[in-house]
Amino acid sequence: MNTLINDGGPVYPTTTIASKEGDAIKFNVTHGITLRDYFAGQALAGMLANSSARGAWATYAEHSYAQADAMIAARIHQEDAK
């Protein structure tokens, strides 16, 4: 079963000129990492900053993404409350 995960969208999107022909300019948009990836990375850094942190890396990664999903859910809930 495929479950669509709300990734929060791109964090650092950039636009670059791909080509220019006369007056026509074509742009490329690079989305970079998602908000979910950014939140997970920040959560992972916090976990690993704890000097007593020991264990399997896969476990830290899973917990990091669980925390990221919780942060995105809280963000959506807060936006809906406005």
All heavy atoms as an XYZ file, in Angstrom:
613
protein
N       0.839     -1.176      0.000
C       0.000      0.000      0.000
C       0.885      1.241      0.000
O       1.769      1.381      0.821
C      -0.884     -0.029      1.245
C      -1.770      1.186      1.385
S      -2.922      0.979      2.755
C      -2.355      2.288      3.806
N       0.678      2.114     -0.948
C       1.405      3.374     -0.994
C       0.642      4.434     -0.231
O      -0.533      4.663     -0.485
C       1.609      3.848     -2.425
C       2.731      3.125     -3.111
O       3.579      2.544     -2.454
N       2.747      3.150     -4.432
N       1.319      5.072      0.700
C       0.717      6.156      1.450
C       1.460      7.433      1.103
O       2.684      7.487      1.220
C       0.816      5.898      2.967
O       0.209      4.640      3.250
C       0.123      6.984      3.749
N       0.726      8.426      0.672
C       1.331      9.700      0.332
C       1.711     10.433      1.606
O       0.899     10.598      2.504
C       0.359     10.550     -0.490
C       0.886     11.880     -0.989
C       2.065     11.650     -1.937
C      -0.205     12.627     -1.720
N       2.971     10.840      1.705
C       3.462     11.548      2.877
C       3.540     13.026      2.542
O       4.097     13.403      1.515
C       4.850     11.032      3.299
C       4.750      9.569      3.738
C       5.453     11.884      4.400
C       6.081      8.921      4.028
N       2.977     13.854      3.404
C       3.092     15.300      3.230
C       4.523     15.677      3.579
O       4.932     15.611      4.722
C       2.103     16.024      4.141
C       2.161     17.533      3.952
O       3.080     18.066      3.347
N       1.174     18.203      4.478
N       5.284     16.066      2.557
C       6.688     16.395      2.793
C       6.911     17.873      3.074
O       8.031     18.311      3.274
C       7.565     15.929      1.636
C       7.240     16.617      0.319
O       6.497     17.620      0.309
O       7.748     16.157     -0.722
N       5.856     18.656      3.100
C       5.971     20.075      3.414
C       6.426     20.944      2.262
O       6.466     22.154      2.378
N       6.781     20.349      1.143
C       7.232     21.121     -0.009
C       8.717     21.424      0.043
O       9.414     21.063      0.985
N       9.221     22.123     -0.971
C      10.651     22.412     -1.041
C      11.075     23.451     -0.009
O      10.314     24.344      0.335
C      10.848     22.946     -2.456
C       9.513     23.455     -2.870
C       8.504     22.623     -2.136
N      12.300     23.315      0.499
C      12.834     24.251      1.485
C      13.594     25.384      0.808
O      13.402     26.544      1.127
C      13.753     23.527      2.486
C      14.376     24.507      3.460
C      12.971     22.483      3.253
N      14.459     25.048     -0.117
C      15.306     26.048     -0.765
C      15.166     25.983     -2.286
O      16.129     25.680     -2.985
C      16.774     25.830     -0.396
C      17.062     25.857      1.078
C      17.483     24.721      1.744
C      16.899     27.027      1.807
C      17.759     24.746      3.103
C      17.161     27.054      3.164
C      17.593     25.915      3.801
O      17.846     25.942      5.143
N      13.984     26.282     -2.825
C      13.859     26.205     -4.281
C      14.680     27.313     -4.944
O      14.801     28.413     -4.409
C      12.365     26.412     -4.520
C      11.871     27.141     -3.333
C      12.756     26.717     -2.184
N      15.270     26.988     -6.066
C      16.030     27.976     -6.812
C      15.604     27.940     -8.271
O      15.189     26.905     -8.788
C      17.549     27.705     -6.735
O      17.803     26.402     -7.251
C      18.070     27.802     -5.325
N      15.688     29.080     -8.916
C      15.354     29.178    -10.325
C      16.608     29.576    -11.080
O      17.298     30.516    -10.685
C      14.255     30.235    -10.553
O      13.128     29.898     -9.758
C      13.840     30.296    -12.002
N      16.897     28.869    -12.126
C      18.050     29.192    -12.951
C      17.615     29.286    -14.410
O      16.628     28.668    -14.813
C      19.160     28.125    -12.835
O      18.617     26.858    -13.195
C      19.701     28.055    -11.427
N      18.333     30.065    -15.174
C      18.049     30.166    -16.600
C      18.616     28.931    -17.289
O      19.803     28.645    -17.174
C      18.650     31.446    -17.200
C      17.980     32.678    -16.596
C      18.518     31.451    -18.716
C      18.583     33.990    -17.025
N      17.749     28.205    -17.971
C      18.177     26.998    -18.665
C      18.691     27.335    -20.060
O      19.709     26.829    -20.490
C      17.026     26.008    -18.754
N      17.965     28.212    -20.739
C      18.390     28.598    -22.079
C      17.701     29.896    -22.483
O      16.679     30.272    -21.932
C      18.074     27.495    -23.093
O      16.672     27.304    -23.171
N      18.292     30.542    -23.454
C      17.724     31.789    -23.955
C      17.831     31.780    -25.468
O      18.906     31.559    -26.021
C      18.471     32.988    -23.374
C      17.897     34.309    -23.787
C      18.630     35.459    -23.126
C      18.021     36.767    -23.584
N      18.717     37.925    -23.056
N      16.687     31.939    -26.111
C      16.648     32.002    -27.571
C      15.891     33.260    -27.951
O      14.674     33.325    -27.810
C      15.958     30.773    -28.143
C      16.715     29.477    -27.921
C      15.974     28.284    -28.483
O      15.093     28.472    -29.345
O      16.276     27.162    -28.052
N      16.606     34.283    -28.374
C      15.962     35.547    -28.705
C      15.343     36.148    -27.462
O      16.018     36.357    -26.458
N      14.036     36.418    -27.509
C      13.335     36.973    -26.349
C      12.792     35.898    -25.417
O      12.286     36.203    -24.334
C      12.172     37.865    -26.810
C      12.654     39.130    -27.495
O      13.805     39.536    -27.223
O      11.891     39.704    -28.300
N      12.869     34.645    -25.832
C      12.322     33.546    -25.022
C      13.388     33.030    -24.039
O      14.505     32.729    -24.426
C      11.851     32.408    -25.908
N      13.008     32.978    -22.792
C      13.902     32.456    -21.752
C      13.215     31.259    -21.102
O      12.053     31.341    -20.706
C      14.206     33.519    -20.673
C      14.901     34.725    -21.318
C      15.063     32.935    -19.562
C      15.111     35.871    -20.364
N      13.914     30.159    -21.003
C      13.390     28.970    -20.323
C      14.091     28.832    -18.985
O      15.301     28.986    -18.887
C      13.620     27.725    -21.174
C      12.830     27.730    -22.464
C      13.033     26.450    -23.239
C      12.239     26.498    -24.536
N      12.423     25.284    -25.317
N      13.318     28.550    -17.947
C      13.855     28.440    -16.594
C      13.778     27.011    -16.091
O      12.873     26.267    -16.436
C      13.072     29.336    -15.624
C      13.225     30.793    -15.893
C      12.293     31.477    -16.651
C      14.307     31.483    -15.389
C      12.433     32.829    -16.889
C      14.473     32.832    -15.621
C      13.525     33.516    -16.381
N      14.721     26.650    -15.262
C      14.698     25.385    -14.522
C      14.474     25.716    -13.057
O      15.064     26.665    -12.545
C      16.030     24.640    -14.637
C      16.194     23.948    -15.960
O      15.234     23.721    -16.677
N      17.421     23.619    -16.292
N      13.646     24.950    -12.405
C      13.446     25.110    -10.967
C      13.990     23.866    -10.277
O      13.609     22.746    -10.602
C      11.960     25.303    -10.605
C      11.781     25.372     -9.104
C      11.410     26.547    -11.273
N      14.905     24.078     -9.342
C      15.451     22.996     -8.542
C      14.845     23.114     -7.159
O      14.948     24.161     -6.526
C      16.993     23.103     -8.449
O      17.511     23.112     -9.769
C      17.574     21.945     -7.680
N      14.194     22.068     -6.710
C      13.461     22.145     -5.453
C      14.327     21.911     -4.220
O      13.944     22.285     -3.130
C      12.283     21.166     -5.456
C      11.247     21.546     -6.461
N      10.444     22.641     -6.313
C      10.919     20.990     -7.634
C       9.641     22.747     -7.353
N       9.904     21.758     -8.178
N      15.458     21.295     -4.366
C      16.293     21.045     -3.187
C      15.635     20.036     -2.260
O      14.835     19.206     -2.682
N      15.934     20.126     -0.985
C      15.365     19.177     -0.023
C      13.958     19.600      0.364
O      13.574     20.755      0.203
C      16.254     19.051      1.237
C      16.290     20.367      2.021
C      17.637     18.590      0.878
C      16.965     20.243      3.379
N      13.206     18.651      0.909
C      11.854     18.958      1.362
C      11.901     19.441      2.810
O      12.897     19.238      3.519
C      10.947     17.720      1.287
O      11.424     16.745      2.217
C      10.899     17.149     -0.118
N      10.814     20.041      3.229
C      10.709     20.483      4.621
C      10.804     19.277      5.555
O      11.425     19.356      6.620
C       9.390     21.222      4.838
C       9.188     21.844      6.211
C      10.287     22.868      6.505
C       7.820     22.514      6.281
N      10.255     18.157      5.140
C      10.323     16.932      5.952
C      11.778     16.493      6.139
O      12.188     16.145      7.245
C       9.509     15.828      5.279
C       9.445     14.543      6.066
C       8.477     13.563      5.396
N       8.310     12.379      6.220
C       8.798     11.185      5.918
N       9.473     11.005      4.787
N       8.585     10.163      6.714
N      12.561     16.527      5.055
C      13.982     16.179      5.159
C      14.722     17.152      6.077
O      15.570     16.749      6.881
C      14.651     16.178      3.785
C      14.156     15.062      2.887
O      13.779     13.996      3.405
O      14.158     15.264      1.656
N      14.412     18.429      5.944
C      15.070     19.442      6.774
C      14.755     19.207      8.253
O      15.649     19.200      9.092
C      14.630     20.841      6.348
C      15.233     21.934      7.183
C      16.538     22.362      6.964
C      14.506     22.523      8.208
C      17.106     23.352      7.742
C      15.067     23.517      8.989
C      16.367     23.940      8.755
O      16.923     24.902      9.533
N      13.458     19.022      8.569
C      13.066     18.772      9.956
C      13.729     17.501     10.490
O      14.197     17.468     11.631
C      11.548     18.643     10.076
C      10.793     19.945     10.071
C       9.426     19.947      9.856
C      11.416     21.162     10.291
C       8.699     21.133      9.865
C      10.708     22.350     10.292
C       9.348     22.332     10.083
N      13.759     16.445      9.671
C      14.378     15.179     10.106
C      15.862     15.379     10.383
O      16.391     14.849     11.370
C      14.163     14.091      9.064
N      16.536     16.140      9.551
C      17.953     16.408      9.768
C      18.202     17.170     11.056
O      19.154     16.880     11.796
N      17.340     18.134     11.339
C      17.474     18.896     12.579
C      17.193     18.011     13.794
O      17.890     18.104     14.810
C      16.518     20.096     12.571
C      16.843     21.122     11.502
C      18.216     21.714     11.674
O      18.570     22.199     12.738
N      19.015     21.640     10.625
N      16.179     17.154     13.683
C      15.870     16.234     14.787
C      17.031     15.267     15.011
O      17.412     15.000     16.156
C      14.583     15.464     14.486
N      17.610     14.760     13.929
C      18.742     13.839     14.036
C      19.933     14.520     14.699
O      20.576     13.940     15.573
C      19.130     13.313     12.660
C      20.300     12.334     12.613
C      19.981     11.074     13.414
C      20.626     11.978     11.169
N      20.207     15.757     14.316
C      21.321     16.492     14.927
C      21.098     16.650     16.425
O      22.034     16.507     17.223
C      21.475     17.857     14.263
N      19.855     16.930     16.811
C      19.552     17.051     18.233
C      19.744     15.752     18.983
O      20.302     15.733     20.085
N      19.321     14.651     18.376
C      19.492     13.347     19.028
C      20.969     13.009     19.184
O      21.398     12.524     20.227
C      18.814     12.254     18.211
C      17.334     12.193     18.369
S      16.693     10.755     17.488
C      15.733     11.579     16.253
N      21.742     13.253     18.141
C      23.154     12.879     18.175
C      23.990     13.831     19.024
O      25.104     13.488     19.421
C      23.708     12.792     16.757
C      23.066     11.695     15.894
C      23.669     11.695     14.503
C      23.191     10.331     16.543
N      23.454     15.016     19.314
C      24.166     15.956     20.182
C      24.186     15.463     21.620
O      25.019     15.883     22.412
C      23.515     17.334     20.106
N      23.275     14.548     21.935
C      23.236     13.953     23.264
C      24.413     12.982     23.364
O      24.471     11.996     22.645
C      21.903     13.221     23.466
C      21.796     12.556     24.810
O      22.742     12.522     25.589
N      20.633     12.001     25.076
N      25.331     13.259     24.254
C      26.555     12.451     24.344
C      26.288     11.000     24.720
O      27.118     10.139     24.484
C      27.529     13.080     25.335
O      26.957     13.111     26.629
N      25.117     10.712     25.312
C      24.826      9.333     25.688
C      24.117      8.570     24.565
O      23.752      7.418     24.746
C      23.967      9.306     26.958
O      22.699      9.878     26.697
N      23.918      9.222     23.421
C      23.219      8.577     22.313
C      24.057      7.441     21.737
O      25.169      7.649     21.294
C      22.894      9.600     21.228
N      23.518      6.252     21.803
C      24.186      5.082     21.240
C      23.088      4.210     20.604
O      21.962      4.206     21.051
C      24.879      4.264     22.331
C      25.886      5.039     23.135
C      27.291      4.453     22.947
N      28.282      4.997     23.843
C      28.795      6.210     23.759
N      28.355      7.041     22.863
N      29.733      6.625     24.584
N      23.440      3.481     19.611
C      22.447      2.588     19.028
C      22.554      2.504     17.522
O      23.518      2.971     16.929
N      21.549      1.916     16.924
C      21.532      1.691     15.485
C      21.152      2.973     14.751
O      20.215      3.674     15.144
C      20.535      0.590     15.157
N      21.894      3.269     13.695
C      21.622      4.470     12.902
C      20.237      4.431     12.290
O      19.568      5.457     12.197
C      22.676      4.618     11.805
C      24.000      5.014     12.348
C      25.096      4.208     12.489
C      24.382      6.285     12.880
N      26.125      4.909     13.068
C      25.719      6.195     13.311
C      23.721      7.490     13.036
C      26.407      7.255     13.866
C      24.412      8.559     13.596
C      25.725      8.431     14.000
N      19.785      3.260     11.867
C      18.458      3.152     11.259
C      17.379      3.575     12.246
O      16.390      4.207     11.869
C      18.214      1.731     10.775
N      17.577      3.268     13.508
C      16.604      3.660     14.535
C      16.558      5.180     14.665
O      15.487      5.767     14.754
C      16.972      3.026     15.892
O      16.985      1.615     15.736
C      15.973      3.408     16.959
N      17.729      5.813     14.664
C      17.761      7.278     14.733
C      17.074      7.899     13.528
O      16.338      8.873     13.653
C      19.211      7.786     14.807
C      19.862      7.553     16.138
C      21.071      6.877     16.224
C      19.279      8.010     17.318
C      21.690      6.660     17.442
C      19.890      7.798     18.546
C      21.097      7.120     18.593
O      21.703      6.916     19.804
N      17.312      7.337     12.345
C      16.692      7.859     11.129
C      15.170      7.733     11.199
O      14.448      8.676     10.872
C      17.234      7.133      9.903
N      14.685      6.583     11.644
C      13.234      6.384     11.757
C      12.620      7.364     12.742
O      11.573      7.958     12.479
C      12.937      4.948     12.182
C      13.228      3.929     11.104
C      13.131      2.501     11.601
O      12.670      2.270     12.734
O      13.529      1.603     10.836
N      13.267      7.548     13.893
C      12.761      8.491     14.892
C      12.811      9.927     14.373
O      11.919     10.728     14.655
C      13.542      8.372     16.206
C      13.227      7.137     16.977
N      12.042      6.952     17.657
C      13.948      6.008     17.163
C      12.043      5.759     18.234
N      13.189      5.161     17.940
N      13.851     10.245     13.619
C      13.983     11.597     13.063
C      12.836     11.917     12.124
O      12.249     13.001     12.183
C      15.314     11.738     12.313
O      16.391     11.578     13.183
N      12.498     10.970     11.244
C      11.392     11.201     10.314
C      10.043     11.190     11.034
O       9.130     11.924     10.643
C      11.435     10.222      9.140
C      12.353     10.732      8.053
C      13.649     10.260      7.934
C      11.936     11.732      7.185
C      14.505     10.755      6.968
C      12.783     12.233      6.216
C      14.064     11.747      6.107
O      14.907     12.260      5.146
N       9.909     10.407     12.083
C       8.670     10.437     12.870
C       8.498     11.811     13.512
O       7.389     12.369     13.544
C       8.688      9.341     13.934
N       9.585     12.366     14.022
C       9.514     13.706     14.612
C       9.218     14.750     13.526
O       8.445     15.684     13.753
C      10.813     14.049     15.337
C      10.959     13.273     16.624
C      12.227     13.647     17.383
O      13.070     14.391     16.911
N      12.358     13.108     18.579
N       9.818     14.593     12.352
C       9.558     15.520     11.249
C       8.083     15.478     10.853
O       7.458     16.524     10.639
C      10.435     15.175     10.048
N       7.513     14.275     10.769
C       6.093     14.143     10.435
C       5.226     14.818     11.491
O       4.229     15.473     11.164
C       5.714     12.666     10.298
C       6.355     12.018      9.070
O       6.782     12.751      8.150
O       6.437     10.769      9.049
N       5.606     14.690     12.757
C       4.856     15.334     13.834
C       4.948     16.857     13.723
O       3.960     17.563     13.954
C       5.375     14.870     15.196
N       6.116     17.366     13.359
C       6.272     18.817     13.207
C       5.443     19.346     12.041
O       4.819     20.403     12.141
C       7.747     19.183     13.026
C       8.545     19.086     14.309
S      10.237     19.675     14.130
C      11.063     18.163     13.708
N       5.405     18.605     10.937
C       4.590     19.024      9.796
C       3.111     18.980     10.156
O       2.347     19.885      9.828
C       4.895     18.168      8.553
C       6.288     18.542      8.031
C       3.851     18.368      7.473
C       6.787     17.659      6.915
N       2.689     17.932     10.877
C       1.286     17.834     11.298
C       0.918     18.997     12.218
O      -0.155     19.595     12.077
C       1.038     16.502     12.003
N       1.808     19.345     13.133
C       1.549     20.474     14.033
C       1.488     21.776     13.255
O       0.659     22.650     13.543
C       2.632     20.551     15.107
N       2.319     21.904     12.275
C       2.343     23.111     11.424
C       1.038     23.250     10.667
O       0.461     24.328     10.572
C       3.530     22.993     10.466
C       3.791     24.176      9.611
C       5.095     23.923      8.853
N       5.492     25.088      8.130
C       5.461     25.185      6.808
N       5.042     24.179      6.078
N       5.851     26.286      6.200
N       0.548     22.141     10.096
C      -0.714     22.153      9.363
C      -1.868     22.477     10.323
O      -2.751     23.276      9.988
C      -0.943     20.800      8.664
C       0.071     20.648      7.524
C      -2.364     20.680      8.128
C       0.138     19.263      6.925
N      -1.856     21.861     11.490
C      -2.904     22.108     12.476
C      -2.916     23.588     12.869
O      -3.981     24.202     12.992
C      -2.697     21.232     13.704
C      -3.681     21.464     14.796
N      -4.999     21.063     14.698
C      -3.565     22.090     15.993
C      -5.644     21.428     15.801
N      -4.791     22.055     16.587
N      -1.752     24.161     13.065
C      -1.651     25.571     13.456
C      -2.163     26.480     12.335
O      -2.850     27.454     12.591
C      -0.205     25.902     13.794
C      -0.021     27.255     14.441
C       1.410     27.461     14.893
O       2.341     27.103     14.178
N       1.587     28.035     16.062
N      -1.832     26.153     11.086
C      -2.303     26.944      9.955
C      -3.813     26.832      9.795
O      -4.486     27.805      9.455
C      -1.606     26.498      8.676
C      -0.156     26.918      8.612
C       0.573     26.372      7.390
O      -0.045     25.619      6.604
O       1.762     26.670      7.257
N      -4.367     25.642     10.051
C      -5.818     25.447      9.957
C      -6.557     26.204     11.043
O      -7.709     26.599     10.865
C      -6.171     23.962     10.046
C      -5.759     23.192      8.800
O      -5.479     23.838      7.759
O      -5.714     21.939      8.858
N      -5.914     26.432     12.181
C      -6.554     27.123     13.290
C      -6.644     28.630     13.072
O      -7.389     29.312     13.757
C      -5.790     26.837     14.588
N      -5.896     29.126     12.085
C      -5.903     30.580     11.825
C      -7.192     31.036     11.209
O      -7.863     30.448     10.512
C      -4.730     30.975     10.928
C      -3.412     30.865     11.626
C      -2.310     31.284     10.678
C      -0.938     31.136     11.335
N       0.146     31.470     10.427
